[in-house]
Amino acid sequence: MEWSPRSWVVKPCAQQPVYPDEAALQRTLDEIAALPPLVTSYEIEALKSQLAEAARGERFILWGGDCAESFADCTSAAIASKLKILLQMSLVLVHGTRKRITRIGRFAGQYAKPRSTATETRDGIELPSFRGDNVNRPEFTIEARTPDAQLLLRGYERSALTLNFIRSLVDGGFADLHHPENWDLAFVKHAPLAAEYQRMVDSIGESLRFMETLAGGTISAMQRVDFFTSHELLVLAYEAALTRRVPRRDGCFNLSTHLPWVGLRTSDPSAAHVEFCRGIRNPVGVKVGPETTPEQLLATVRTLSPEPEPGRVVLIARCGAHRIARTLPPLVRAMRDAELPVVWIADPMHGNTETVVPTSGAWAGKSVKTRKFGHILAEVEQSFEIHRMEGTVLAGVHVELTGEDVTECTGGARGLTDDDLSRAYRSQVDPRLNYEQALELAMLIARRAAGR
């Protein structure tokens, strides 16, 4: 079948909201289609090139951000805190891996979430599930839960505002490696690993000054870093409205984000989401889990990249610390033996979600979703080792994190327990690493790389 930005409509399509007014939906999509793109084809091609380098072991990918963005968090403070923790983590990874770091944020578009069921029932009342701020609202009323097409426009606007602020910060010197103090969070003042982080900052500063002394001037490339955006493809009508041809480039680009990805619920190679992705020129991420078979993954990768293209397909493995040793190696071997140039990323978050019941505190006796830092670290460690044994490259990590002092994941250097969860649990969907835990994870990855 010939591809077009709308060819997916004839395929089975999961995870789509049902809008009560099709005419209103089409008017909103037409308005979005007439608005400027959120990203450019030049940026997309630059990311694809960097992903190809990471797959060869020449770079490392740091990919992180919120599980789901909310419109209310489109503030300068919230955006800056996400950039700060990603910059701090990348500085640590540069020091440990001795590689250039590509930073990809789960922001500027991560406003929709997949649901395990289409409806939710409370006290005998059944309503549509909350699917994220650009689909419906979280309050449990029929008015709030009915999908509203105008929220797609609000999502586009929030994405544009977020990107504009990020670009302004980066272009204004916020990410200048000469001044890492600009990125300081409260972590560097009181955290258990603050001294080690400061030693890394000082070491990089000394190296930078030495290089500039030899060069006889400032190394301008150190004053600016790139940030790329990503989000999960869910509402395909919205994505199609922002998919366009551009001058002097072949094919169509999805200009809503640099790197779209499909989740486990939408990765069927014969269904709508993969059909949409096979025709766009962006790099495309595919979540891989314990139920993924080598045969299914081969079919998906070949559908997305029939003529194997480096940097085109990014495989995000989310197996779980207790299952990765059994489930990941056959998938890695299948890609390796087929000589498919995929980019392997470890996602140690999603396979390690569990429910606990605190015994004391405000949430005593209640079920709470969390993740253990020890399990997250164990999955990262096993990912590195599996790729080493198979002769392949782990190109990066994908983590859900925040620059705030939340208490959503347990463990880490500060030793958060189940009873601490109620202190500052703010996620609408999945638990995130707080800024201390995120930087600690980067340090442990850097130690491993430096040791090897």
C-alpha positions in Angstrom: 0.0 0.0 0.0 1.3 3.5 -0.9 2.1 5.5 2.2 0.6 8.9 3.0 0.2 10.8 6.3 -3.3 9.4 6.4 -2.8 5.9 5.2 -2.9 4.6 8.8 -6.7 5.3 9.0 -7.5 1.9 7.3 -5.4 0.0 9.8 -6.4 -1.3 13.3 -5.7 1.7 15.6 -5.4 1.3 19.3 -5.4 3.9 22.1 -7.4 6.6 20.2 -9.8 8.8 22.0 -13.4 8.9 20.8 -14.4 12.5 20.1 -18.1 13.3 20.2 -18.0 16.0 17.5 -16.1 14.9 14.4 -16.6 18.3 12.7 -15.1 20.1 15.7 -12.1 17.7 15.6 -11.5 18.3 11.9 -11.7 22.1 12.4 -9.0 21.9 15.1 -6.8 19.6 13.0 -7.1 22.0 10.1 -6.0 24.9 12.3 -3.0 22.9 13.7 -2.0 21.9 10.1 -1.9 25.6 9.1 0.4 26.6 12.1 4.2 26.6 12.0 6.0 23.3 12.7 7.5 22.7 16.2 10.8 21.4 15.0 12.8 21.4 11.8 13.9 18.8 9.3 17.5 19.9 9.9 17.3 19.2 13.6 15.7 15.8 12.9 18.5 14.8 10.5 21.1 16.0 13.0 19.6 13.8 15.7 19.5 10.8 13.3 23.2 11.3 12.6 24.0 11.4 16.3 21.9 8.3 17.0 23.9 6.4 14.3 27.2 7.5 16.1 25.8 6.3 19.4 25.0 2.9 17.9 28.7 2.7 16.9 29.8 3.5 20.4 31.0 7.0 19.5 28.4 8.8 21.6 26.1 8.2 24.5 22.4 9.0 24.6 20.8 10.6 27.8 17.1 10.5 27.3 14.9 11.7 30.2 11.9 13.7 31.5 8.4 13.4 32.9 6.3 10.3 32.5 3.5 12.7 31.4 3.7 16.4 31.1 0.8 18.6 32.4 -0.3 21.9 31.1 0.0 23.3 34.6 3.7 22.5 34.6 4.4 24.7 31.6 6.3 27.2 33.7 9.8 28.7 33.5 10.8 27.1 36.8 9.6 23.6 35.9 11.2 23.7 32.4 14.5 25.0 33.8 14.7 22.4 36.5 14.4 19.6 33.9 17.2 21.2 31.8 19.3 21.5 34.9 19.2 17.9 35.9 19.8 16.7 32.3 22.8 19.0 32.0 24.2 17.8 35.4 23.7 14.2 34.4 25.3 14.8 31.0 28.3 16.5 32.6 28.8 13.5 34.8 28.5 11.1 31.8 31.0 13.1 29.8 33.4 12.8 32.6 32.9 9.0 33.0 32.4 7.8 29.4 34.8 10.2 27.7 32.2 10.5 24.9 30.0 13.2 23.5 26.5 13.1 25.0 23.2 13.6 23.1 20.4 14.9 25.3 16.8 14.0 24.4 14.0 15.3 26.6 10.6 13.7 27.2 9.1 17.2 26.9 7.4 19.7 24.6 4.7 17.2 23.6 4.4 14.3 26.2 0.8 15.3 27.0 -0.9 12.0 26.2 -0.6 8.6 27.9 -1.8 5.1 26.9 -4.4 3.4 29.1 -4.8 -0.3 29.9 -8.6 0.1 29.7 -10.7 2.6 27.8 -12.9 3.4 30.8 -12.7 3.8 34.5 -15.3 2.8 37.1 -15.8 4.5 40.5 -18.7 3.8 42.8 -20.6 2.1 40.0 -20.1 5.1 37.6 -18.2 4.3 34.3 -16.4 7.1 32.5 -13.7 7.4 29.8 -10.2 7.0 31.2 -8.0 10.0 31.6 -5.6 10.0 28.6 -3.5 13.1 29.3 -4.0 16.8 29.2 -4.3 17.1 25.4 -7.2 14.6 25.3 -9.3 15.1 28.4 -9.1 16.2 32.0 -8.5 14.2 35.2 -11.5 15.1 37.2 -14.0 12.3 37.4 -17.0 13.9 35.7 -18.5 13.3 32.3 -17.7 16.8 31.2 -14.0 16.5 32.2 -13.5 13.0 30.8 -15.1 13.6 27.4 -12.3 14.1 24.9 -12.1 17.7 23.8 -10.5 18.5 20.4 -9.5 22.0 21.6 -7.1 20.4 24.0 -5.0 19.2 21.0 -4.5 22.9 20.2 -3.7 23.7 23.8 -1.1 20.9 23.7 0.5 22.3 20.5 0.6 25.8 22.2 2.2 24.4 25.4 4.7 22.4 23.3 5.7 25.6 21.3 6.0 27.6 24.5 8.3 24.9 26.1 10.5 24.7 23.0 10.7 28.5 22.7 11.9 28.8 26.3 14.4 25.9 26.0 15.9 27.4 22.8 16.1 30.8 24.5 17.9 29.4 27.5 20.4 27.4 25.4 21.1 30.2 22.9 21.5 32.6 25.9 24.3 30.6 27.4 22.4 28.7 30.1 24.1 25.5 29.0 27.6 27.0 28.8 30.1 24.4 30.2 32.2 27.3 31.5 29.4 28.1 34.0 27.9 24.8 35.4 27.0 26.8 38.5 24.0 28.1 36.4 22.6 24.6 36.6 22.9 24.1 40.4 19.9 22.5 42.1 19.6 22.0 45.9 21.4 18.7 45.3 24.9 20.1 45.2 24.4 21.7 48.6 23.4 18.8 50.8 23.2 15.5 48.9 25.3 12.5 49.9 27.2 12.6 46.5 27.6 16.4 46.3 31.4 16.3 46.9 31.9 13.7 44.1 29.8 15.7 41.7 31.8 18.9 42.5 35.1 17.0 41.9 33.8 16.1 38.4 32.8 19.7 37.7 36.2 21.0 38.8 38.0 18.4 36.7 36.1 19.3 33.6 36.6 23.0 34.3 40.4 22.5 34.6 40.5 20.5 31.3 38.5 23.1 29.5 40.7 25.9 30.7 43.8 23.9 29.6 42.4 23.3 26.1 41.5 27.0 25.7 45.0 28.1 26.9 46.4 25.9 24.1 43.9 27.2 21.6 44.4 30.8 22.6 40.7 31.5 23.0 37.3 30.3 24.1 36.1 27.1 22.6 32.7 28.3 21.4 31.3 24.8 21.0 31.5 24.5 24.8 29.1 27.4 25.3 26.1 25.7 23.7 24.6 22.2 23.7 21.7 20.7 21.7 18.5 19.5 23.2 16.2 17.2 21.2 12.6 16.5 22.0 10.6 13.3 22.0 7.1 12.0 22.9 5.0 8.9 22.5 2.9 8.8 19.4 -0.7 8.2 20.4 -3.2 10.6 18.9 -2.4 9.9 15.2 -4.7 12.6 13.8 -2.7 15.3 15.6 0.6 13.8 14.4 -0.6 13.6 10.8 -1.6 17.3 11.0 2.0 18.2 11.7 3.5 15.9 9.1 4.7 17.7 6.1 7.1 17.8 3.1 9.8 20.4 3.4 11.9 22.1 0.6 15.0 20.4 -0.6 14.3 17.2 1.4 12.9 13.9 0.3 9.8 12.4 2.0 7.7 13.6 4.9 8.8 14.7 8.4 6.7 14.6 11.5 7.4 18.1 12.7 5.7 17.8 16.1 8.9 16.3 17.6 12.4 15.1 16.7 12.0 11.6 17.9 8.5 10.0 18.2 8.2 6.5 19.6 5.6 3.8 19.8 4.8 1.8 23.0 4.2 -1.8 23.6 0.5 -1.4 23.1 0.9 0.2 19.7 3.9 -1.5 18.2 2.1 -4.1 16.1 3.8 -4.0 12.7 0.5 -4.5 10.9 -1.4 -1.8 12.8 -1.8 2.0 12.4 1.0 3.5 14.5 3.7 1.5 12.8 2.1 2.3 9.4 2.3 6.0 10.2 5.9 5.7 11.4 7.1 3.8 8.3 6.6 6.8 6.1 8.1 9.6 8.1 11.8 10.5 7.9 12.3 11.0 11.6 14.2 8.4 13.7 11.5 6.3 15.4 11.6 4.7 18.8 10.1 1.3 19.5 9.5 0.0 23.1 10.6 -3.6 23.6 9.4 -5.7 26.5 9.4 -9.2 27.9 6.5 -10.3 25.6 8.3 -9.1 22.5 9.5 -12.0 20.3 12.5 -11.9 17.9 10.2 -12.6 15.0 7.8 -9.7 15.9 10.7 -7.3 16.4 12.4 -8.3 13.1 9.1 -7.6 11.3 8.7 -4.2 13.0 12.3 -3.1 12.3 12.1 -4.2 8.6 8.8 -2.4 8.2 10.2 0.8 9.6 13.5 0.6 7.8 13.3 -1.8 4.8 16.6 -0.5 3.5 18.6 -0.6 6.8 19.4 3.0 7.7 21.8 3.8 10.6 20.1 5.9 13.3 16.6 5.3 11.9 15.2 2.7 14.4 15.8 3.1 18.2 14.9 0.1 20.3 14.0 1.0 23.9 14.3 -2.1 26.1 12.1 -2.1 29.2 12.3 -5.6 30.5 12.6 -5.4 34.3 15.6 -6.2 36.5 14.3 -9.7 37.2 13.5 -10.6 33.6 16.1 -8.9 31.5 18.7 -11.7 31.6 16.2 -14.0 30.0 14.3 -11.7 27.6 16.8 -9.2 26.2 19.7 -11.5 24.8 17.5 -13.3 22.1 16.3 -9.9 20.8 19.8 -8.5 20.7 21.1 -11.6 18.9 18.2 -11.4 16.3 19.1 -7.8 15.4 22.8 -8.5 15.4 22.6 -11.7 13.2 20.2 -9.9 10.8 22.8 -7.1 10.6 20.2 -4.4 11.3 21.8 -1.1 12.5 19.4 -0.4 15.3 20.2 1.9 18.3 19.8 0.1 21.6 18.6 2.1 24.6 18.0 0.8 28.2 14.8 1.9 29.8 15.2 0.7 33.4 12.0 2.4 34.7 8.9 0.8 33.1 9.7 -2.8 33.8 10.4 -2.1 37.5 7.1 -0.6 38.5 5.5 -2.2 41.6 2.8 -1.5 44.1 3.6 -1.2 47.8 1.5 -0.6 51.0 3.3 1.8 53.5 2.9 0.8 57.1 3.1 4.3 58.5 2.7 7.9 57.5 -0.1 9.6 55.6 -0.6 6.7 53.2 -0.4 3.8 55.7 -2.5 0.9 54.5 -3.0 2.3 51.0 -1.6 0.9 47.7 1.0 3.1 46.1 2.8 2.7 42.7 6.6 3.1 43.0 10.0 1.9 41.7 13.0 0.8 43.7 16.3 2.5 42.8 18.2 -0.8 43.3 16.1 -2.5 40.6 16.6 0.5 38.2 20.4 0.3 38.7 20.4 -3.5 38.4 18.6 -3.3 35.0 21.1 -0.7 33.7 24.1 -2.9 34.9 22.6 -6.0 33.3 22.0 -4.1 30.0 25.6 -3.1 29.8 26.8 -6.6 30.5 24.4 -8.3 28.0 25.5 -6.0 25.2 29.2 -6.6 26.1 28.7 -10.4 26.0 26.8 -10.2 22.7 29.4 -7.9 21.1 26.8 -5.1 20.6 26.6 -1.5 21.9 24.3 -0.1 24.5 23.9 3.4 23.1 22.2 5.1 26.0 19.6 5.2 28.8 16.0 6.4 29.0 14.7 7.4 32.4 11.7 9.1 33.8 12.9 11.9 36.1 12.2 15.3 37.5 14.4 18.2 38.7 12.2 18.5 41.8 12.5 17.0 45.3 9.8 14.4 44.8 9.4 11.1 46.7 8.1 8.7 44.2 10.9 6.1 43.9 12.4 4.4 46.9 16.1 3.8 47.7 19.1 5.8 46.5 21.8 7.4 48.6 19.3 9.1 50.9 17.6 5.8 51.5 13.9 6.7 50.8 11.5 4.1 52.1 7.9 3.2 51.3 6.8 5.3 54.3 8.5 8.4 52.7 6.4 8.2 49.5 3.5 10.4 50.8 5.8 13.3 51.6 6.1 14.6 48.0 4.4 12.3 45.5 3.3 14.5 42.6 3.3 12.3 39.4 -0.1 12.0 37.7 0.9 8.6 36.2 4.2 6.8 36.9 6.8 7.4 39.6 9.9 9.4 38.6 13.5 9.6 39.9 14.0 12.8 41.9 17.0 15.1 41.1 19.2 13.3 43.7 18.4 9.8 42.4 18.8 10.9 38.8 22.2 12.3 39.3 23.2 9.4 41.4 22.3 7.0 38.6 24.4 9.1 36.2 27.3 8.9 38.6 27.1 5.1 38.9 27.0 4.8 35.1 30.0 7.1 34.8 31.9 5.1 37.5 31.2 1.9 35.5 32.4 3.4 32.3 35.5 4.9 33.9 36.3 1.6 35.6 36.1 -0.4 32.4 
